[in-house]
Amino acid sequence: MATIPAVILGFALEKWFRALFGAPVVAAGFLVVNGFVLFVGERLRRKGGERALDSMGWGEALLIGLWQSAALIPGISRSGTTMVGALLLGLHHREAAHFSFLIATPVIAGAGVLEVPKLLHASAGGMGPVVWLAGAVAGITAYLSVAFLMRYFRRREFEALDPFAYYCWAFGALAVALLAAGV
């Protein structure tokens, strides 16, 4: 259920999103916006009783899927927005992170099905080994990042998204400044 909104919006607005990805200043600006989403979401989250993932209904999964769709905009974090959506529904950080990483699989697999054939066709010019090495490094890095973040969220429940918000603000603002300066 959480994948459906991203699939529908991704197909319906594909050309518009592709144009955004061609504008680095848009990605940098939305990285700053992403910081605000994380920071404000942390403050608006429901505090109190811990909800388990299995208490979530399909409507709530669909709502988190709408949050996931925001990541179709460059600079917006898919895992960050889905975690904020889950926090607003009363899940704690570790459950929100767990669900976010679970629903990443169909979206990433779907994007791979659409994009890998184009990549393989483009790699006919001699980039094949580089593409495969980059994919392997990305996969290993993703696995290690998820392991680190799950440990991080098990240990922190209070304002756990704040460091990520600060990171987004700092690097988004730096990127906007460098792009504006023509660097």
Contacts in CASP RR format, 6 or more apart in sequence:
PFRMAT RR
TARGET T0000
AUTHOR 0000-0000-0000
METHOD contacts of the structure
MODEL  1
MATIPAVILGFALEKWFRALFGAPVVAAGFLVVNGFVLFVGERLRRKGGE
RALDSMGWGEALLIGLWQSAALIPGISRSGTTMVGALLLGLHHREAAHFS
FLIATPVIAGAGVLEVPKLLHASAGGMGPVVWLAGAVAGITAYLSVAFLM
RYFRRREFEALDPFAYYCWAFGALAVALLAAGV
1 58 0 8 1.000
1 59 0 8 1.000
1 61 0 8 1.000
1 62 0 8 1.000
1 65 0 8 1.000
2 61 0 8 1.000
2 62 0 8 1.000
2 64 0 8 1.000
2 65 0 8 1.000
2 68 0 8 1.000
2 82 0 8 1.000
2 99 0 8 1.000
2 103 0 8 1.000
3 65 0 8 1.000
3 68 0 8 1.000
3 103 0 8 1.000
3 106 0 8 1.000
3 107 0 8 1.000
4 62 0 8 1.000
4 65 0 8 1.000
5 62 0 8 1.000
5 65 0 8 1.000
5 66 0 8 1.000
5 68 0 8 1.000
5 69 0 8 1.000
6 65 0 8 1.000
6 68 0 8 1.000
6 69 0 8 1.000
6 71 0 8 1.000
6 72 0 8 1.000
6 107 0 8 1.000
7 107 0 8 1.000
9 69 0 8 1.000
9 72 0 8 1.000
10 17 0 8 1.000
10 69 0 8 1.000
10 72 0 8 1.000
13 72 0 8 1.000
17 72 0 8 1.000
17 73 0 8 1.000
17 74 0 8 1.000
20 26 0 8 1.000
20 27 0 8 1.000
20 73 0 8 1.000
20 74 0 8 1.000
21 27 0 8 1.000
21 74 0 8 1.000
22 74 0 8 1.000
23 74 0 8 1.000
24 175 0 8 1.000
24 179 0 8 1.000
25 176 0 8 1.000
25 179 0 8 1.000
25 180 0 8 1.000
26 73 0 8 1.000
26 74 0 8 1.000
27 74 0 8 1.000
27 75 0 8 1.000
27 175 0 8 1.000
28 75 0 8 1.000
28 172 0 8 1.000
28 175 0 8 1.000
28 176 0 8 1.000
28 179 0 8 1.000
29 75 0 8 1.000
29 172 0 8 1.000
29 175 0 8 1.000
29 176 0 8 1.000
30 73 0 8 1.000
30 74 0 8 1.000
30 75 0 8 1.000
30 76 0 8 1.000
31 75 0 8 1.000
31 168 0 8 1.000
31 171 0 8 1.000
31 172 0 8 1.000
31 175 0 8 1.000
32 168 0 8 1.000
32 169 0 8 1.000
32 172 0 8 1.000
32 173 0 8 1.000
32 176 0 8 1.000
33 75 0 8 1.000
33 76 0 8 1.000
34 75 0 8 1.000
34 76 0 8 1.000
34 77 0 8 1.000
34 80 0 8 1.000
34 81 0 8 1.000
34 168 0 8 1.000
35 164 0 8 1.000
35 165 0 8 1.000
35 166 0 8 1.000
35 168 0 8 1.000
35 169 0 8 1.000
36 165 0 8 1.000
36 169 0 8 1.000
37 70 0 8 1.000
37 76 0 8 1.000
37 80 0 8 1.000
37 81 0 8 1.000
37 84 0 8 1.000
38 77 0 8 1.000
38 80 0 8 1.000
38 84 0 8 1.000
38 161 0 8 1.000
38 162 0 8 1.000
38 164 0 8 1.000
38 165 0 8 1.000
38 168 0 8 1.000
39 161 0 8 1.000
39 162 0 8 1.000
39 165 0 8 1.000
41 84 0 8 1.000
41 85 0 8 1.000
41 87 0 8 1.000
41 88 0 8 1.000
41 161 0 8 1.000
42 84 0 8 1.000
42 87 0 8 1.000
42 159 0 8 1.000
42 160 0 8 1.000
42 161 0 8 1.000
42 162 0 8 1.000
42 165 0 8 1.000
44 88 0 8 1.000
45 84 0 8 1.000
45 87 0 8 1.000
45 88 0 8 1.000
45 90 0 8 1.000
46 87 0 8 1.000
46 88 0 8 1.000
46 89 0 8 1.000
46 90 0 8 1.000
48 90 0 8 1.000
49 90 0 8 1.000
50 91 0 8 1.000
50 92 0 8 1.000
50 95 0 8 1.000
51 89 0 8 1.000
51 90 0 8 1.000
51 91 0 8 1.000
51 92 0 8 1.000
51 95 0 8 1.000
52 95 0 8 1.000
53 91 0 8 1.000
53 95 0 8 1.000
53 98 0 8 1.000
53 99 0 8 1.000
56 89 0 8 1.000
56 91 0 8 1.000
56 99 0 8 1.000
60 89 0 8 1.000
63 85 0 8 1.000
63 89 0 8 1.000
64 82 0 8 1.000
64 85 0 8 1.000
64 86 0 8 1.000
64 89 0 8 1.000
64 99 0 8 1.000
64 103 0 8 1.000
65 82 0 8 1.000
65 103 0 8 1.000
67 81 0 8 1.000
67 82 0 8 1.000
67 84 0 8 1.000
67 85 0 8 1.000
68 78 0 8 1.000
68 81 0 8 1.000
68 82 0 8 1.000
68 103 0 8 1.000
68 107 0 8 1.000
70 76 0 8 1.000
70 81 0 8 1.000
71 77 0 8 1.000
71 78 0 8 1.000
71 81 0 8 1.000
71 82 0 8 1.000
77 164 0 8 1.000
77 168 0 8 1.000
78 100 0 8 1.000
78 104 0 8 1.000
78 107 0 8 1.000
79 97 0 8 1.000
79 100 0 8 1.000
79 101 0 8 1.000
79 104 0 8 1.000
79 149 0 8 1.000
80 100 0 8 1.000
80 161 0 8 1.000
80 164 0 8 1.000
82 96 0 8 1.000
82 99 0 8 1.000
82 100 0 8 1.000
82 103 0 8 1.000
83 93 0 8 1.000
83 96 0 8 1.000
83 97 0 8 1.000
83 100 0 8 1.000
83 161 0 8 1.000
84 161 0 8 1.000
85 96 0 8 1.000
86 95 0 8 1.000
86 96 0 8 1.000
86 99 0 8 1.000
86 100 0 8 1.000
87 93 0 8 1.000
87 96 0 8 1.000
91 99 0 8 1.000
92 157 0 8 1.000
93 153 0 8 1.000
93 156 0 8 1.000
93 157 0 8 1.000
93 160 0 8 1.000
93 161 0 8 1.000
94 150 0 8 1.000
94 153 0 8 1.000
94 154 0 8 1.000
96 153 0 8 1.000
97 149 0 8 1.000
97 150 0 8 1.000
97 153 0 8 1.000
98 150 0 8 1.000
101 146 0 8 1.000
101 150 0 8 1.000
119 131 0 8 1.000
120 131 0 8 1.000
123 130 0 8 1.000
123 131 0 8 1.000
152 160 0 8 1.000
153 160 0 8 1.000
END
